[in-house]
Amino acid sequence: MKSKQFIAIEDKYGAHNYHPLDVVITRAKGIWVWDVDGRKYLDFLSAYSAVNQGHCHPRIIKALQTQAKSLTLTSRAFRNDQWPMLAKELCQMTGYEMVLAMNSGAEAVETAVKTARKWAYQKKGLAQDTAEIIACANNFHGRTVTVISFSTEPLYRKDFGPFTPGFKIIPFNDAEALEKAITPNTAAFLVEPCQAEAGILIPTEGYLKRAKEICEKNKVLFIADEIQTGLGRTGKLLACEHEGVRADMIVIGKSLGGGCYPISAVLADQAVLGVFKPGEHGSTFGGNPLACAVAREALRVIKDEKLVANAAKQGQYFLGRLKTIKSRHIKEVRGKGLLIGIELYPEAGGARRFCEALKDAGLLCKETHDNVIRFAPPLIIKKEELDWAYQRIAGVFTKLET
């Protein structure tokens, strides 16, 4: 079948909860994807950073196939031989003492919220049902009812109430607002080191460090949502490392599964994650052997192929090149590592028409918050491939200048 036929079937039978570009991908390898009509594209989104290691990485695929032939699922009613090894390797890689595995990023954020509340009652001595968690405006932490309860995006909230109480919203990148918002009932501060979904918003240098100091002074947990920024995307293993900040709890996901299998995790020291007792939290698929085997190889690929260093090097280069584009439509080019956004003026007519033009030129990316084009290629990308992308991007801005 041709692309138009697949699109028609999806529009008829699939719930319309996404607005994808009209490209129907059937095959992928590394940084490249092919549609059902045989056209080739450079993937400049990486499934929202879930494919940091590149599509169908042979080592990760082999690990998946090998594990799938021996054991895929036991539930956590029994032990398996992959979860303990992943837990150990993740802790050794990140420097934390304990890890709790889940499946999706939203599940991991929910887990972090539950952990923070339980810690507040058991360790901080708060009265039951009084714990508050502070989050930032324009955040994106997932789509569950509890998570959208502290979203400020009307599109994510409309018609989904009533919402979960216990959250307070402050401006992003405002340490003074954090300090003023803390009360004796504050359990945690949840923040993305860079707000990706909000339009690649990079905080001013020193913000995260100051926020961590404020949290420490007030016995408040500092929780970093590193689902998109973590595992190398910004040029550090964890984005908090840019300021030398060690979060009390981190949430990771997406590329932890190497673009092959969903898995997420919450990491913290024993003083925090040790609050859980058997039966108090869980997931049938969380820590399943197939996901764990895939994640173990995904982590080894990041380390062996020096993807963190490559993200830093290539990101700095590409950000510099993008800033040379002269266009009346461009308001700002910003980013960290290989997480880059081009913000357009409202008069540009929206970022989607630029993404559609880039698709026609052979480069796949996606708009975010109407006026920002997000670029996040796989971390395996090379300079010459970025140059190829630059030519298409510059060409599209020239074409759409009028």
C-alpha positions as CSV (number, residue, x, y, z in Angstrom):
1,M,0.0,0.0,0.0
2,K,1.0,3.6,-0.5
3,S,1.3,6.3,2.2
4,K,-2.1,7.8,1.5
5,Q,-3.8,4.5,2.0
6,F,-2.1,3.9,5.4
7,I,-3.0,7.5,6.5
8,A,-6.6,7.0,5.5
9,I,-6.9,3.7,7.5
10,E,-5.2,5.3,10.6
11,D,-7.5,8.4,10.4
12,K,-10.5,6.1,10.3
13,Y,-9.7,3.5,12.9
14,G,-7.1,5.2,15.2
15,A,-8.0,7.7,17.9
16,H,-7.0,11.2,16.8
17,N,-4.8,12.0,19.8
18,Y,-1.7,12.9,17.7
19,H,-1.1,15.2,14.8
20,P,1.8,13.5,13.0
21,L,3.5,14.6,9.9
22,D,2.2,12.6,6.9
23,V,5.1,10.3,6.5
24,V,4.6,6.5,6.9
25,I,7.8,4.9,8.0
26,T,8.4,1.3,7.4
27,R,12.2,0.8,7.9
28,A,15.0,2.4,9.8
29,K,18.8,2.1,10.3
30,G,21.0,4.4,12.3
31,I,20.0,8.0,11.6
32,W,18.0,7.1,8.5
33,V,14.4,6.0,7.9
34,W,12.5,5.0,4.8
35,D,8.8,5.4,4.1
36,V,6.5,2.9,2.4
37,D,6.9,4.7,-0.9
38,G,10.7,4.2,-0.8
39,R,11.7,7.7,0.2
40,K,14.7,8.2,2.5
41,Y,14.8,10.7,5.4
42,L,17.3,11.8,8.1
43,D,15.6,11.3,11.5
44,F,16.1,14.6,13.3
45,L,13.8,13.8,16.3
46,S,15.0,10.4,17.5
47,A,11.5,9.5,18.7
48,Y,11.7,12.4,21.2
49,S,15.2,11.2,22.3
50,A,14.2,7.5,22.7
51,V,16.5,6.5,19.8
52,N,19.8,8.2,21.0
53,Q,21.8,5.1,20.0
54,G,20.3,5.2,16.5
55,H,17.6,3.0,14.9
56,C,17.9,-0.8,15.2
57,H,21.4,-0.7,16.6
58,P,22.7,-4.2,15.8
59,R,24.0,-4.8,19.3
60,I,20.8,-3.8,21.0
61,I,18.7,-5.8,18.5
62,K,20.9,-8.8,19.1
63,A,20.4,-8.5,22.9
64,L,16.7,-8.3,22.4
65,Q,16.6,-11.3,20.2
66,T,18.8,-13.4,22.4
67,Q,16.8,-12.6,25.5
68,A,13.4,-13.0,23.7
69,K,14.4,-16.6,23.0
70,S,15.0,-17.5,26.6
71,L,12.8,-15.4,28.9
72,T,10.6,-12.4,28.4
73,L,8.4,-12.0,31.5
74,T,8.1,-13.4,35.0
75,S,6.3,-10.5,36.7
76,R,8.0,-9.4,39.9
77,A,6.3,-12.4,41.8
78,F,9.6,-14.2,40.9
79,R,13.1,-13.0,40.4
80,N,15.0,-13.0,37.1
81,D,18.6,-12.8,36.2
82,Q,18.5,-9.6,34.2
83,W,17.0,-7.1,36.6
84,P,19.6,-7.4,39.3
85,M,22.4,-6.8,36.8
86,L,20.7,-3.8,35.3
87,A,20.1,-2.3,38.7
88,K,23.8,-2.7,39.6
89,E,25.0,-1.3,36.3
90,L,22.7,1.7,36.4
91,C,23.7,2.5,40.0
92,Q,27.4,2.2,39.1
93,M,27.0,4.3,36.0
94,T,25.1,7.1,37.8
95,G,26.4,7.0,41.3
96,Y,23.1,6.3,43.0
97,E,22.5,3.5,45.5
98,M,19.1,2.2,44.4
99,V,16.8,2.0,41.4
100,L,13.2,1.2,40.8
101,A,12.2,0.1,37.3
102,M,9.0,1.0,35.5
103,N,7.9,1.0,31.8
104,S,7.0,4.5,30.6
105,G,8.3,8.0,31.6
106,A,5.0,9.0,33.0
107,E,5.0,5.9,35.2
108,A,8.4,6.8,36.5
109,V,7.3,10.4,37.3
110,E,4.3,9.0,39.1
111,T,6.7,6.7,41.0
112,A,8.9,9.7,41.9
113,V,5.8,11.6,43.2
114,K,4.8,8.7,45.3
115,T,8.3,8.2,46.6
116,A,8.6,11.9,47.6
117,R,5.3,11.8,49.4
118,K,6.2,8.6,51.3
119,W,9.6,10.0,52.2
120,A,8.0,13.2,53.5
121,Y,5.7,11.3,55.9
122,Q,8.3,8.8,57.0
123,K,11.5,10.8,57.0
124,K,10.4,14.5,57.3
125,G,7.6,13.9,59.7
126,L,4.8,15.6,57.7
127,A,1.2,14.9,58.8
128,Q,-0.6,12.4,56.5
129,D,-2.1,13.9,53.3
130,T,-0.4,17.3,53.7
131,A,2.7,16.9,51.4
132,E,3.2,19.4,48.6
133,I,5.3,19.1,45.5
134,I,6.5,22.1,43.6
135,A,6.7,22.0,39.8
136,C,7.5,24.5,37.1
137,A,5.2,26.3,34.7
138,N,5.4,24.9,31.1
139,N,6.6,21.6,32.4
140,F,6.0,18.3,30.6
141,H,6.2,15.2,32.8
142,G,3.7,12.9,31.1
143,R,0.0,12.4,30.5
144,T,-1.5,10.7,33.5
145,V,-4.2,12.4,35.5
146,T,-1.9,13.1,38.4
147,V,0.9,14.4,36.1
148,I,-1.4,16.7,34.2
149,S,-2.7,18.0,37.5
150,F,0.5,20.1,37.7
151,S,0.7,21.0,34.0
152,T,0.0,24.5,32.9
153,E,-0.8,23.6,29.3
154,P,-4.6,24.0,28.8
155,L,-4.6,21.4,26.0
156,Y,-3.3,18.7,28.3
157,R,-5.9,19.6,31.0
158,K,-9.2,20.6,29.4
159,D,-12.0,18.1,30.1
160,F,-9.8,15.8,32.2
161,G,-10.6,17.0,35.7
162,P,-11.0,16.7,38.6
163,F,-7.3,16.9,39.3
164,T,-5.0,15.5,41.9
165,P,-4.3,18.0,44.7
166,G,-0.9,18.6,46.4
167,F,1.0,20.5,43.8
168,K,2.2,24.1,43.5
169,I,3.4,25.8,40.3
170,I,6.2,28.3,40.1
171,P,8.0,29.9,37.1
172,F,10.8,27.9,35.5
173,N,14.3,29.4,35.9
174,D,13.4,31.4,39.0
175,A,15.2,30.3,42.2
176,E,13.7,33.1,44.2
177,A,10.2,31.9,43.4
178,L,11.2,28.4,44.6
179,E,12.5,29.7,47.9
180,K,9.3,31.7,48.4
181,A,7.0,28.8,47.5
182,I,8.5,26.3,50.1
183,T,6.5,25.7,53.2
184,P,6.8,23.3,56.1
185,N,4.7,20.9,54.0
186,T,6.9,20.9,50.9
187,A,8.2,17.4,50.1
188,A,10.0,17.9,46.8
189,F,10.8,20.2,43.9
190,L,10.4,18.5,40.5
191,V,12.2,20.1,37.5
192,E,13.4,19.3,34.0
193,P,17.0,20.5,33.7
194,C,16.1,21.8,30.2
195,Q,12.4,22.1,29.3
196,A,12.3,20.2,26.0
197,E,8.6,20.1,25.2
198,A,8.1,23.7,26.3
199,G,10.4,24.8,23.4
200,I,13.9,23.8,24.4
201,L,14.1,26.3,27.3
202,I,17.6,26.4,28.7
203,P,17.9,27.8,32.3
204,T,20.4,30.5,33.1
205,E,23.7,29.1,34.4
206,G,23.6,28.6,38.2
207,Y,19.8,28.1,38.4
208,L,19.9,24.4,39.1
209,K,22.8,24.7,41.5
210,R,20.9,27.4,43.5
211,A,17.7,25.4,43.4
212,K,19.5,22.4,44.8
213,E,21.0,24.6,47.6
214,I,17.5,25.9,48.5
215,C,16.1,22.4,48.6
216,E,18.9,21.1,50.9
217,K,18.5,24.0,53.3
218,N,14.8,23.3,53.6
219,K,15.0,19.5,53.6
220,V,13.2,19.3,50.3
221,L,13.9,16.6,47.7
222,F,15.4,17.8,44.4
223,I,13.9,15.6,41.7
224,A,15.3,15.9,38.2
225,D,13.2,14.6,35.3
226,E,15.9,13.5,32.9
227,I,13.7,11.4,30.7
228,Q,14.5,13.5,27.6
229,T,17.7,15.2,28.7
230,G,19.4,12.1,30.3
231,L,21.7,9.5,29.0
232,G,23.8,11.9,26.9
233,R,21.3,14.1,25.0
234,T,22.7,17.4,26.3
235,G,26.4,16.4,26.2
236,K,26.6,15.1,29.7
237,L,25.3,11.7,30.9
238,L,22.8,13.7,33.0
239,A,21.9,17.3,32.2
240,C,22.2,18.3,35.9
241,E,26.0,17.5,35.6
242,H,26.4,20.7,33.6
243,E,26.2,22.6,36.9
244,G,27.7,19.9,39.1
245,V,24.3,19.1,40.6
246,R,23.5,15.7,42.1
247,A,19.7,15.4,42.3
248,D,18.2,13.5,45.3
249,M,16.2,11.6,42.8
250,I,16.4,11.3,39.0
251,V,13.9,9.9,36.5
252,I,15.1,8.4,33.2
253,G,13.5,6.5,30.4
254,K,13.2,6.9,26.6
255,S,16.7,5.9,25.3
256,L,17.2,3.6,28.3
257,G,15.4,1.1,26.1
258,G,17.6,1.8,23.1
259,G,14.6,2.7,20.9
260,C,13.7,-1.0,21.0
261,Y,11.7,-1.6,24.2
262,P,10.0,0.6,26.8
263,I,11.7,0.9,30.2
264,S,12.0,3.7,32.7
265,A,13.6,4.0,36.1
266,V,13.8,6.1,39.2
267,L,17.2,6.4,40.9
268,A,18.0,7.7,44.4
269,D,20.0,6.7,47.4
270,Q,18.7,4.2,50.0
271,A,17.6,6.9,52.3
272,V,14.9,7.9,49.7
273,L,14.0,4.8,47.8
274,G,14.4,2.6,50.9
275,V,11.0,3.9,52.1
276,F,9.2,1.2,50.0
277,K,8.2,-2.1,51.5
278,P,7.0,-5.1,49.6
279,G,3.5,-4.6,48.1
280,E,3.5,-0.8,48.4
281,H,4.3,-0.1,44.8
282,G,4.9,-2.2,41.7
283,S,4.3,-3.0,38.0
284,T,3.7,-6.4,36.3
285,F,6.1,-5.4,33.5
286,G,8.5,-3.2,35.5
287,G,12.0,-4.8,35.6
288,N,11.0,-7.5,33.2
289,P,14.0,-9.5,31.8
290,L,13.5,-8.5,28.2
291,A,13.5,-4.8,28.9
292,C,16.4,-5.2,31.3
293,A,18.6,-7.1,28.8
294,V,17.9,-4.4,26.2
295,A,18.6,-1.6,28.6
296,R,21.9,-3.2,29.7
297,E,23.1,-3.3,26.1
298,A,21.7,0.2,25.4
299,L,23.8,1.6,28.3
300,R,26.9,-0.2,27.1
301,V,26.5,1.3,23.6
302,I,26.3,4.8,25.1
303,K,29.5,4.1,27.0
304,D,31.5,2.1,24.3
305,E,30.6,4.5,21.4
306,K,31.3,7.6,23.5
307,L,27.9,9.0,22.6
308,V,27.9,11.6,25.4
309,A,31.1,13.2,24.2
310,N,29.8,13.1,20.6
311,A,26.6,14.8,21.6
312,A,28.7,17.6,23.2
313,K,31.0,18.0,20.3
314,Q,28.5,17.8,17.5
315,G,25.9,19.8,19.4
316,Q,28.3,22.7,19.8
317,Y,29.2,22.5,16.1
318,F,25.7,22.3,14.9
319,L,24.3,25.0,17.2
320,G,27.0,27.3,15.8
321,R,26.1,26.5,12.2
322,L,22.4,27.1,12.8
323,K,23.1,30.5,14.3
324,T,24.6,31.6,10.9
325,I,21.2,31.3,9.2
326,K,19.8,34.7,8.4
327,S,16.0,34.8,8.3
328,R,13.4,37.3,9.4
329,H,11.4,34.4,10.7
330,I,14.1,33.3,13.3
331,K,13.7,34.8,16.8
332,E,16.4,32.6,18.5
333,V,18.4,29.5,18.1
334,R,19.2,27.8,21.4
335,G,20.1,24.4,22.8
336,K,22.5,22.2,24.8
337,G,24.3,19.2,23.2
338,L,22.1,17.7,20.5
339,L,18.9,19.1,21.9
340,I,18.3,22.3,19.9
341,G,15.4,24.5,19.1
342,I,14.8,27.3,16.6
343,E,12.1,29.7,17.9
344,L,10.2,31.6,15.2
345,Y,8.4,34.8,15.4
346,P,4.6,34.5,15.5
347,E,4.5,36.2,12.2
348,A,6.3,33.2,10.6
349,G,3.1,31.3,10.3
350,G,3.9,28.5,12.8
351,A,6.7,26.0,13.0
352,R,4.7,23.2,11.4
353,R,4.9,24.5,7.9
354,F,8.7,24.6,8.3
355,C,8.6,21.0,9.5
356,E,6.5,19.9,6.6
357,A,8.9,21.6,4.1
358,L,11.8,20.0,5.8
359,K,10.1,16.6,5.5
360,D,9.7,17.2,1.7
361,A,13.5,18.0,1.7
362,G,14.3,14.7,3.4
363,L,14.7,15.7,7.0
364,L,12.2,14.7,9.8
365,C,11.7,16.9,12.8
366,K,8.7,18.2,14.7
367,E,7.2,21.5,16.0
368,T,6.7,22.1,19.7
369,H,4.5,24.8,21.2
370,D,3.5,26.2,17.8
371,N,6.5,28.4,17.1
372,V,9.6,26.2,17.9
373,I,11.2,23.6,15.6
374,R,12.9,20.9,17.7
375,F,16.0,19.2,16.5
376,A,17.3,16.1,18.3
377,P,19.1,13.7,16.0
378,P,20.5,10.3,17.2
379,L,23.7,10.8,19.2
380,I,25.6,8.7,16.7
381,I,25.4,11.4,14.1
382,K,28.6,12.7,12.4
383,K,29.7,16.2,11.3
384,E,29.2,15.5,7.5
385,E,25.6,14.3,8.2
386,L,24.9,17.5,10.2
387,D,26.3,19.5,7.3
388,W,23.8,17.6,5.1
389,A,21.0,18.6,7.5
390,Y,22.2,22.2,7.7
391,Q,21.9,22.6,3.9
392,R,18.3,21.4,4.0
393,I,17.4,23.6,6.9
394,A,19.0,26.7,5.4
395,G,17.4,25.9,2.1
396,V,13.9,25.7,3.7
397,F,14.4,29.0,5.4
398,T,15.4,30.6,2.1
399,K,12.4,29.1,0.4
400,L,10.0,30.2,3.0
401,E,11.5,33.7,3.5
402,T,8.7,35.3,1.6
